[in-house]
Amino acid sequence: MSGEPFPVHVADISIPFRCVDAGSAPQAVAAVEFHRAWPSYRRWFLHEGEEARPSYAASRAALARWMPELLADYDMFVDAVGGGDLEARFLSHWCPPPLVAACSIAMIAGPRPLLIRNYDYPPSLCDALALRTHWSGRTILGMSDCGWGLMDGMNDAGVSIAISFGGRREVGEGFGIGLIVRYLLQRATTTQEAVDVLVGLPVQMSYNVAVLDAHADHRIIRVAPDRPALATRELSCANRQGATEWPLHSEYCNTVEREERLTSLVEFPLIEPDDLVGAFLRPPIYRSLAASTWGTVYTAAYSPASGGMTMLWPDDHWALSVEGTETGARPRQVLALVPEPIAGQGIAPHPIRLPLVR
């Protein structure tokens, strides 16, 4: 693992993991969670200047064109958070500031299908929120991002989805991946339905999108802003779409080593779910928060046949379910590598922008 590109130190921090049920419409509960995270997201959303972000009219028009089934929920969410122009533009997820991450994904397609994902990201920037929604007639449980986007999740039909960054620098006109994940889970009842929807959507950056349903049908779809989507029968992915196209990113987050380990696990014909879970909690797939600003914040394991979601850490786990009623908090006190504040500014450099997006 390469060194950090800015001064860092190890700090004792709290990650406020929690599970919230937002009810049948994006109203009060969703608004509370939004306002909790909004100050940080606002700084990120505006760091290139407000003029760099599309207008409200353009943002809503894009949503109406590409994801019309989400439009009513979007309008309710915007009203719930106060109806501000900036908040509305942010919640559209249309052409947000580009960002990058790491993450590892693997699937077992058998009698007990399993999708498992490590979320490697700066812990201070993670929502740490398992959000259950019942919006527009579909129940979804997943890890929240940017208000109502999802980094991984599962719906009441058993469709499970997780994403990993695709290791490419290209940026185009499209949606942030989090809202695309929600849209797929809102619409799809099978893996094939999710694929059919996904390949027609404009995506802002390159991602690997893993989909697994209750019948163990699986795909990993490589999406990008500058080339057609490619659906594969692969069972694992890290942060490439074939060959390494961004060596700096690959080295920084040891993509090749993780990818090789993932491949060896899923190609073993007798792999058991517990064995795969255990491998995700150990190096090289697991990345210590105290050793990298992009360490493993959580592991999420989805069981499509049972509707179960388990959040895991090397010393703990939290069992949740799509159709359940579990809510509450699971704060974690951890040692993590964090950037030093910038002299004269009082804030730390943004580890998802420096030096990998420039």
C-alpha positions as a Markdown table, in Angstrom:
| # | Residue | x | y | z |
|---|---|---|---|---|
| 1 | Met | 0.0 | 0.0 | 0.0 |
| 2 | Ser | 1.5 | 3.3 | -1.0 |
| 3 | Gly | 1.9 | 6.3 | 1.4 |
| 4 | Glu | -0.6 | 9.0 | 1.8 |
| 5 | Pro | -0.3 | 12.1 | -0.3 |
| 6 | Phe | -0.8 | 14.5 | 2.6 |
| 7 | Pro | 0.1 | 14.7 | 6.3 |
| 8 | Val | -1.9 | 12.3 | 8.3 |
| 9 | His | -2.2 | 11.0 | 11.9 |
| 10 | Val | -4.0 | 8.2 | 13.7 |
| 11 | Ala | -7.0 | 9.4 | 15.7 |
| 12 | Asp | -9.6 | 7.7 | 17.9 |
| 13 | Ile | -12.9 | 8.4 | 16.2 |
| 14 | Ser | -16.5 | 7.4 | 16.5 |
| 15 | Ile | -18.5 | 6.1 | 13.5 |
| 16 | Pro | -22.2 | 6.5 | 14.3 |
| 17 | Phe | -23.7 | 3.4 | 12.6 |
| 18 | Arg | -27.5 | 3.3 | 12.8 |
| 19 | Cys | -30.5 | 1.8 | 11.1 |
| 20 | Val | -33.5 | 4.0 | 10.4 |
| 21 | Asp | -36.9 | 3.2 | 8.9 |
| 22 | Ala | -38.0 | 6.2 | 6.8 |
| 23 | Gly | -41.6 | 5.0 | 6.4 |
| 24 | Ser | -43.8 | 5.1 | 3.3 |
| 25 | Ala | -42.7 | 8.4 | 1.9 |
| 26 | Pro | -39.6 | 10.7 | 1.9 |
| 27 | Gln | -40.9 | 13.0 | 4.6 |
| 28 | Ala | -40.0 | 13.8 | 8.2 |
| 29 | Val | -37.6 | 10.9 | 9.0 |
| 30 | Ala | -35.7 | 11.2 | 5.7 |
| 31 | Ala | -35.5 | 15.0 | 6.2 |
| 32 | Val | -33.9 | 14.6 | 9.6 |
| 33 | Glu | -31.2 | 12.3 | 8.2 |
| 34 | Phe | -30.6 | 14.6 | 5.3 |
| 35 | His | -30.1 | 17.6 | 7.5 |
| 36 | Arg | -27.7 | 15.6 | 9.7 |
| 37 | Ala | -25.4 | 15.1 | 6.8 |
| 38 | Trp | -26.1 | 18.2 | 4.7 |
| 39 | Pro | -23.4 | 20.6 | 6.0 |
| 40 | Ser | -20.7 | 18.1 | 4.9 |
| 41 | Tyr | -22.4 | 17.3 | 1.6 |
| 42 | Arg | -22.9 | 21.0 | 0.9 |
| 43 | Arg | -19.2 | 21.7 | 1.2 |
| 44 | Trp | -18.5 | 18.8 | -1.2 |
| 45 | Phe | -21.2 | 19.7 | -3.6 |
| 46 | Leu | -19.9 | 23.3 | -3.9 |
| 47 | His | -16.2 | 22.7 | -3.8 |
| 48 | Glu | -15.9 | 23.4 | -7.6 |
| 49 | Gly | -18.2 | 26.4 | -7.4 |
| 50 | Glu | -21.9 | 26.5 | -7.6 |
| 51 | Glu | -21.8 | 27.4 | -11.3 |
| 52 | Ala | -20.2 | 24.0 | -11.9 |
| 53 | Arg | -23.4 | 22.2 | -10.9 |
| 54 | Pro | -26.4 | 21.9 | -13.2 |
| 55 | Ser | -29.5 | 24.1 | -12.5 |
| 56 | Tyr | -32.6 | 22.8 | -10.7 |
| 57 | Ala | -34.5 | 22.8 | -14.0 |
| 58 | Ala | -31.9 | 20.8 | -15.8 |
| 59 | Ser | -31.5 | 18.4 | -12.9 |
| 60 | Arg | -35.2 | 17.7 | -12.5 |
| 61 | Ala | -35.6 | 17.4 | -16.3 |
| 62 | Ala | -32.8 | 14.7 | -16.3 |
| 63 | Leu | -34.6 | 12.8 | -13.6 |
| 64 | Ala | -37.9 | 13.1 | -15.4 |
| 65 | Arg | -36.4 | 11.8 | -18.6 |
| 66 | Trp | -34.3 | 8.9 | -17.3 |
| 67 | Met | -35.9 | 7.9 | -14.0 |
| 68 | Pro | -39.6 | 9.1 | -14.2 |
| 69 | Glu | -40.6 | 6.5 | -11.6 |
| 70 | Leu | -38.6 | 8.3 | -9.0 |
| 71 | Leu | -40.0 | 11.8 | -9.7 |
| 72 | Ala | -42.8 | 11.8 | -7.2 |
| 73 | Asp | -40.5 | 10.6 | -4.4 |
| 74 | Tyr | -37.9 | 13.2 | -5.4 |
| 75 | Asp | -40.4 | 16.0 | -5.3 |
| 76 | Met | -41.7 | 14.9 | -1.9 |
| 77 | Phe | -38.1 | 14.7 | -0.6 |
| 78 | Val | -37.2 | 18.2 | -1.9 |
| 79 | Asp | -40.3 | 19.6 | -0.1 |
| 80 | Ala | -39.5 | 17.7 | 3.1 |
| 81 | Val | -36.0 | 19.2 | 3.4 |
| 82 | Gly | -37.3 | 22.7 | 2.8 |
| 83 | Gly | -37.5 | 23.1 | -1.0 |
| 84 | Gly | -34.2 | 24.9 | -1.4 |
| 85 | Asp | -32.7 | 25.2 | -4.9 |
| 86 | Leu | -29.3 | 23.9 | -3.8 |
| 87 | Glu | -30.7 | 21.0 | -1.9 |
| 88 | Ala | -33.0 | 20.1 | -4.9 |
| 89 | Arg | -30.0 | 20.1 | -7.3 |
| 90 | Phe | -28.0 | 17.9 | -4.9 |
| 91 | Leu | -30.8 | 15.4 | -4.4 |
| 92 | Ser | -31.2 | 14.9 | -8.2 |
| 93 | His | -27.8 | 13.2 | -8.3 |
| 94 | Trp | -27.4 | 14.7 | -11.8 |
| 95 | Cys | -23.8 | 15.5 | -12.6 |
| 96 | Pro | -22.5 | 15.8 | -9.0 |
| 97 | Pro | -18.8 | 16.5 | -8.3 |
| 98 | Pro | -16.8 | 13.4 | -9.3 |
| 99 | Leu | -15.4 | 11.2 | -6.5 |
| 100 | Val | -13.6 | 7.9 | -6.2 |
| 101 | Ala | -13.4 | 5.1 | -3.7 |
| 102 | Ala | -12.1 | 1.5 | -3.4 |
| 103 | Cys | -14.4 | -1.4 | -2.3 |
| 104 | Ser | -14.4 | -5.2 | -3.0 |
| 105 | Ile | -17.4 | -7.4 | -4.0 |
| 106 | Ala | -17.9 | -11.2 | -4.3 |
| 107 | Met | -21.0 | -13.4 | -4.9 |
| 108 | Ile | -21.9 | -17.0 | -4.3 |
| 109 | Ala | -24.5 | -18.2 | -6.8 |
| 110 | Gly | -25.9 | -21.5 | -5.3 |
| 111 | Pro | -28.6 | -22.8 | -2.9 |
| 112 | Arg | -27.7 | -20.0 | -0.5 |
| 113 | Pro | -26.9 | -17.1 | -2.7 |
| 114 | Leu | -24.8 | -14.4 | -1.1 |
| 115 | Leu | -23.5 | -11.0 | -2.1 |
| 116 | Ile | -20.8 | -9.5 | 0.1 |
| 117 | Arg | -19.1 | -6.1 | -0.1 |
| 118 | Asn | -16.4 | -4.2 | 1.7 |
| 119 | Tyr | -16.9 | -0.5 | 1.7 |
| 120 | Asp | -13.4 | 1.2 | 1.6 |
| 121 | Tyr | -13.8 | 4.9 | 2.1 |
| 122 | Pro | -12.8 | 7.7 | 4.5 |
| 123 | Pro | -14.8 | 6.9 | 7.7 |
| 124 | Ser | -15.5 | 10.5 | 8.5 |
| 125 | Leu | -17.2 | 10.9 | 5.2 |
| 126 | Cys | -19.5 | 7.8 | 5.4 |
| 127 | Asp | -23.2 | 8.2 | 6.1 |
| 128 | Ala | -23.0 | 5.1 | 8.3 |
| 129 | Leu | -26.7 | 4.8 | 7.8 |
| 130 | Ala | -28.7 | 1.6 | 7.0 |
| 131 | Leu | -31.9 | 3.1 | 5.5 |
| 132 | Arg | -35.1 | 1.2 | 5.1 |
| 133 | Thr | -37.7 | 2.7 | 2.9 |
| 134 | His | -41.2 | 1.7 | 1.7 |
| 135 | Trp | -41.5 | 4.3 | -1.0 |
| 136 | Ser | -43.7 | 3.9 | -4.1 |
| 137 | Gly | -44.8 | 0.4 | -3.0 |
| 138 | Arg | -41.3 | -1.2 | -2.7 |
| 139 | Thr | -39.4 | -1.9 | 0.5 |
| 140 | Ile | -35.6 | -1.4 | 0.2 |
| 141 | Leu | -32.9 | -1.7 | 2.8 |
| 142 | Gly | -29.4 | -0.5 | 2.1 |
| 143 | Met | -26.5 | 1.7 | 3.1 |
| 144 | Ser | -27.4 | 5.4 | 2.4 |
| 145 | Asp | -25.4 | 7.9 | 0.3 |
| 146 | Cys | -26.2 | 11.5 | -0.6 |
| 147 | Gly | -29.6 | 11.7 | 0.9 |
| 148 | Trp | -31.4 | 8.8 | -0.8 |
| 149 | Gly | -28.8 | 7.1 | -2.9 |
| 150 | Leu | -27.5 | 3.7 | -1.9 |
| 151 | Met | -24.0 | 2.2 | -2.0 |
| 152 | Asp | -25.4 | -1.3 | -1.6 |
| 153 | Gly | -28.8 | -2.7 | -0.8 |
| 154 | Met | -31.6 | -5.2 | -1.3 |
| 155 | Asn | -35.3 | -5.0 | -2.1 |
| 156 | Asp | -38.3 | -7.0 | -1.0 |
| 157 | Ala | -38.1 | -9.1 | -4.2 |
| 158 | Gly | -34.6 | -10.3 | -3.1 |
| 159 | Val | -32.6 | -8.3 | -5.7 |
| 160 | Ser | -29.3 | -7.3 | -4.1 |
| 161 | Ile | -26.9 | -4.7 | -5.6 |
| 162 | Ala | -23.5 | -3.4 | -4.7 |
| 163 | Ile | -21.1 | -1.1 | -6.5 |
| 164 | Ser | -17.3 | -0.7 | -6.7 |
| 165 | Phe | -15.4 | 2.1 | -8.4 |
| 166 | Gly | -14.2 | 1.1 | -11.9 |
| 167 | Gly | -10.7 | 2.5 | -11.7 |
| 168 | Arg | -11.0 | 5.0 | -14.6 |
| 169 | Arg | -10.7 | 8.8 | -14.6 |
| 170 | Glu | -13.3 | 9.6 | -17.3 |
| 171 | Val | -16.2 | 11.8 | -16.2 |
| 172 | Gly | -19.3 | 12.4 | -18.3 |
| 173 | Glu | -22.8 | 13.7 | -18.1 |
| 174 | Gly | -24.8 | 11.3 | -16.0 |
| 175 | Phe | -26.1 | 10.3 | -12.6 |
| 176 | Gly | -24.1 | 9.6 | -9.5 |
| 177 | Ile | -24.1 | 5.8 | -9.0 |
| 178 | Gly | -26.0 | 6.0 | -5.6 |
| 179 | Leu | -29.3 | 7.1 | -7.2 |
| 180 | Ile | -28.9 | 4.5 | -10.0 |
| 181 | Val | -28.7 | 1.8 | -7.3 |
| 182 | Arg | -31.9 | 3.0 | -5.7 |
| 183 | Tyr | -33.6 | 3.2 | -9.1 |
| 184 | Leu | -32.7 | -0.4 | -10.0 |
| 185 | Leu | -33.9 | -1.7 | -6.6 |
| 186 | Gln | -37.1 | 0.3 | -6.9 |
| 187 | Arg | -37.9 | -1.3 | -10.3 |
| 188 | Ala | -36.3 | -4.7 | -10.6 |
| 189 | Thr | -37.6 | -8.0 | -9.3 |
| 190 | Thr | -34.9 | -10.1 | -11.0 |
| 191 | Thr | -31.3 | -9.7 | -12.0 |
| 192 | Gln | -32.2 | -9.6 | -15.7 |
| 193 | Glu | -34.6 | -6.7 | -15.1 |
| 194 | Ala | -31.9 | -4.8 | -13.3 |
| 195 | Val | -29.5 | -5.3 | -16.2 |
| 196 | Asp | -32.1 | -4.2 | -18.8 |
| 197 | Val | -32.7 | -1.0 | -16.9 |
| 198 | Leu | -29.1 | -0.2 | -16.1 |
| 199 | Val | -27.6 | -0.5 | -19.5 |
| 200 | Gly | -29.8 | 2.4 | -20.8 |
| 201 | Leu | -28.9 | 4.9 | -18.0 |
| 202 | Pro | -26.3 | 7.6 | -18.3 |
| 203 | Val | -23.7 | 7.2 | -15.5 |
| 204 | Gln | -21.2 | 9.9 | -14.5 |
| 205 | Met | -18.2 | 7.7 | -13.8 |
| 206 | Ser | -17.0 | 4.1 | -14.3 |
| 207 | Tyr | -18.4 | 1.5 | -11.8 |
| 208 | Asn | -18.7 | -2.2 | -11.5 |
| 209 | Val | -22.3 | -3.0 | -10.5 |
| 210 | Ala | -22.9 | -6.5 | -9.0 |
| 211 | Val | -26.5 | -7.8 | -9.0 |
| 212 | Leu | -27.7 | -11.0 | -7.4 |
| 213 | Asp | -31.3 | -12.2 | -7.0 |
| 214 | Ala | -33.2 | -14.8 | -5.0 |
| 215 | His | -32.8 | -17.3 | -7.8 |
| 216 | Ala | -29.0 | -16.9 | -7.7 |
| 217 | Asp | -28.9 | -15.3 | -11.1 |
| 218 | His | -26.0 | -12.9 | -11.1 |
| 219 | Arg | -24.2 | -10.3 | -13.2 |
| 220 | Ile | -21.4 | -7.8 | -12.8 |
| 221 | Ile | -22.1 | -4.9 | -15.2 |
| 222 | Arg | -19.2 | -2.6 | -16.1 |
| 223 | Val | -20.7 | 0.9 | -16.7 |
| 224 | Ala | -18.9 | 4.0 | -17.9 |
| 225 | Pro | -19.7 | 7.4 | -19.2 |
| 226 | Asp | -17.7 | 7.0 | -22.4 |
| 227 | Arg | -18.4 | 3.4 | -23.6 |
| 228 | Pro | -21.4 | 0.9 | -23.6 |
| 229 | Ala | -22.2 | -1.1 | -20.5 |
| 230 | Leu | -20.9 | -4.6 | -20.5 |
| 231 | Ala | -22.7 | -7.3 | -18.5 |
| 232 | Thr | -20.6 | -10.2 | -17.4 |
| 233 | Arg | -21.0 | -13.5 | -15.5 |
| 234 | Glu | -18.2 | -12.7 | -13.2 |
| 235 | Leu | -18.6 | -13.4 | -9.5 |
| 236 | Ser | -16.2 | -10.8 | -8.1 |
| 237 | Cys | -14.7 | -7.4 | -8.7 |
| 238 | Ala | -12.5 | -4.8 | -7.2 |
| 239 | Asn | -11.6 | -1.5 | -8.9 |
| 240 | Arg | -10.8 | -2.3 | -12.5 |
| 241 | Gln | -12.7 | -3.0 | -15.6 |
| 242 | Gly | -10.3 | -5.5 | -17.0 |
| 243 | Ala | -6.8 | -4.1 | -17.4 |
| 244 | Thr | -5.5 | -1.3 | -15.1 |
| 245 | Glu | -6.3 | 2.1 | -16.6 |
| 246 | Trp | -5.4 | 4.3 | -13.7 |
| 247 | Pro | -2.1 | 3.0 | -12.1 |
| 248 | Leu | -2.1 | 5.6 | -9.4 |
| 249 | His | -5.5 | 4.5 | -8.0 |
| 250 | Ser | -4.7 | 0.8 | -8.5 |
| 251 | Glu | -1.5 | 1.1 | -6.5 |
| 252 | Tyr | -3.0 | 3.3 | -3.8 |
| 253 | Cys | -5.8 | 0.8 | -3.0 |
| 254 | Asn | -4.0 | -2.5 | -3.9 |
| 255 | Thr | -6.6 | -3.3 | -6.5 |
| 256 | Val | -4.7 | -6.1 | -8.2 |
| 257 | Glu | -3.9 | -8.0 | -5.0 |
| 258 | Arg | -7.5 | -7.8 | -3.8 |
| 259 | Glu | -8.8 | -8.8 | -7.2 |
| 260 | Glu | -6.6 | -11.9 | -7.4 |
| 261 | Arg | -7.7 | -12.9 | -3.9 |
| 262 | Leu | -11.4 | -12.5 | -4.7 |
| 263 | Thr | -11.0 | -14.5 | -7.9 |
| 264 | Ser | -9.3 | -17.4 | -6.0 |
| 265 | Leu | -12.2 | -17.4 | -3.5 |
| 266 | Val | -15.1 | -17.5 | -5.9 |
| 267 | Glu | -13.5 | -20.0 | -8.2 |
| 268 | Phe | -13.2 | -22.5 | -5.4 |
| 269 | Pro | -16.1 | -24.9 | -6.1 |
| 270 | Leu | -16.7 | -25.7 | -2.4 |
| 271 | Ile | -16.6 | -22.2 | -1.0 |
| 272 | Glu | -19.1 | -21.7 | 1.8 |
| 273 | Pro | -20.7 | -18.4 | 2.7 |
| 274 | Asp | -19.0 | -18.3 | 6.2 |
| 275 | Asp | -15.6 | -18.8 | 4.5 |
| 276 | Leu | -16.2 | -16.0 | 2.1 |
| 277 | Val | -17.4 | -13.7 | 4.9 |
| 278 | Gly | -14.3 | -14.5 | 6.9 |
| 279 | Ala | -12.0 | -13.7 | 4.0 |
| 280 | Phe | -13.6 | -10.2 | 3.7 |
| 281 | Leu | -12.7 | -9.5 | 7.3 |
| 282 | Arg | -9.0 | -10.2 | 6.7 |
| 283 | Pro | -6.3 | -8.7 | 4.6 |
| 284 | Pro | -5.8 | -8.2 | 1.7 |
| 285 | Ile | -9.5 | -7.7 | 1.1 |
| 286 | Tyr | -10.0 | -6.0 | 4.5 |
| 287 | Arg | -8.0 | -2.7 | 4.7 |
| 288 | Ser | -7.3 | -1.4 | 8.2 |
| 289 | Leu | -8.7 | 2.1 | 8.9 |
| 290 | Ala | -5.5 | 2.8 | 10.9 |
| 291 | Ala | -3.3 | 2.1 | 7.9 |
| 292 | Ser | -5.1 | 3.9 | 5.1 |
| 293 | Thr | -7.4 | 6.9 | 4.7 |
| 294 | Trp | -9.4 | 4.5 | 2.5 |
| 295 | Gly | -9.8 | 1.6 | 5.0 |
| 296 | Thr | -12.7 | -0.8 | 5.3 |
| 297 | Val | -15.5 | 1.1 | 7.1 |
| 298 | Tyr | -17.9 | -1.9 | 7.0 |
| 299 | Thr | -18.7 | -5.2 | 5.4 |
| 300 | Ala | -22.2 | -5.8 | 4.2 |
| 301 | Ala | -23.5 | -9.3 | 3.4 |
| 302 | Tyr | -26.9 | -9.8 | 1.6 |
| 303 | Ser | -28.8 | -13.1 | 1.5 |
| 304 | Pro | -31.4 | -12.6 | -1.2 |
| 305 | Ala | -33.3 | -15.8 | -0.4 |
| 306 | Ser | -34.0 | -14.8 | 3.2 |
| 307 | Gly | -34.1 | -11.0 | 2.8 |
| 308 | Gly | -31.3 | -10.7 | 5.4 |
| 309 | Met | -28.6 | -8.1 | 5.6 |
| 310 | Thr | -25.7 | -8.4 | 8.0 |
| 311 | Met | -23.3 | -5.6 | 8.7 |
| 312 | Leu | -19.9 | -7.0 | 9.8 |
| 313 | Trp | -16.7 | -5.9 | 11.4 |
| 314 | Pro | -13.8 | -8.1 | 12.6 |
| 315 | Asp | -15.1 | -7.9 | 16.1 |
| 316 | Asp | -18.9 | -7.5 | 15.7 |
| 317 | His | -21.9 | -8.0 | 13.5 |
| 318 | Trp | -25.4 | -6.5 | 13.2 |
| 319 | Ala | -28.2 | -8.6 | 11.6 |
| 320 | Leu | -30.9 | -6.6 | 9.8 |
| 321 | Ser | -33.6 | -7.5 | 7.3 |
| 322 | Val | -35.6 | -5.9 | 4.5 |
| 323 | Glu | -39.0 | -6.8 | 5.9 |
| 324 | Gly | -38.0 | -6.4 | 9.5 |
| 325 | Thr | -38.6 | -3.6 | 12.0 |
| 326 | Glu | -35.1 | -3.4 | 13.4 |
| 327 | Thr | -33.8 | 0.2 | 14.0 |
| 328 | Gly | -31.3 | 1.7 | 16.4 |
| 329 | Ala | -27.7 | 2.7 | 16.8 |
| 330 | Arg | -24.5 | 0.7 | 16.6 |
| 331 | Pro | -21.7 | 3.3 | 17.2 |
| 332 | Arg | -18.1 | 2.1 | 16.7 |
| 333 | Gln | -15.0 | 3.6 | 18.3 |
| 334 | Val | -12.1 | 3.0 | 16.0 |
| 335 | Leu | -8.5 | 4.0 | 15.4 |
| 336 | Ala | -8.4 | 5.6 | 11.9 |
| 337 | Leu | -5.8 | 7.4 | 9.8 |
| 338 | Val | -7.1 | 10.9 | 9.2 |
| 339 | Pro | -5.6 | 13.9 | 7.3 |
| 340 | Glu | -4.0 | 16.8 | 9.2 |
| 341 | Pro | -5.8 | 20.1 | 9.0 |
| 342 | Ile | -4.5 | 22.5 | 6.3 |
| 343 | Ala | -2.5 | 25.3 | 7.9 |
| 344 | Gly | -4.6 | 28.5 | 8.0 |
| 345 | Gln | -7.8 | 26.8 | 7.0 |
| 346 | Gly | -8.7 | 24.7 | 10.0 |
| 347 | Ile | -10.0 | 21.9 | 7.8 |
| 348 | Ala | -8.5 | 18.7 | 6.5 |
| 349 | Pro | -7.8 | 17.9 | 2.8 |
| 350 | His | -10.4 | 15.8 | 1.2 |
| 351 | Pro | -9.0 | 12.3 | 0.8 |
| 352 | Ile | -11.4 | 11.4 | -2.0 |
| 353 | Arg | -10.2 | 14.3 | -4.1 |
| 354 | Leu | -6.5 | 14.4 | -3.4 |
| 355 | Pro | -4.5 | 13.3 | -5.3 |
| 356 | Leu | -6.6 | 10.9 | -7.2 |
| 357 | Val | -9.0 | 13.4 | -8.8 |
| 358 | Arg | -7.2 | 16.3 | -10.3 |
